[in-house]
Amino acid sequence: MIVVDKITMDEYKTKTMVAMFKALGAEKKPLVVLPTVDSYVVKSCANIPGAKTCLYNTINVYDILNADTFITTVAAVKMLEEVYA
């Protein structure tokens, strides 16, 4: 599980997401959990094989177990604690 301050993008760039995953050491099957819908992040991850995005309230056990790396934000962790704790 990797927790970052925030995940935001200004444009649709798959190359930027691939660089972020590489910097975090999460090149293979990352699961990105977001606190709110960010279409730039979702669409940038869509072309990366094995990468998946979801919101904190739509995450399920299969997605967590199927992913090699769980990447989330501090805000999403707080919301996950409220929903699932």
Secondary structure, DSSP 8 states (H G I E B T S, - for coil): -EEES----SS--HHHHHHHHHHHT--SSEEEEESS--HHHHHHHHTSTT-EEEETTT--HHHHHH-SEEEEEHHHHHHHHHHH-
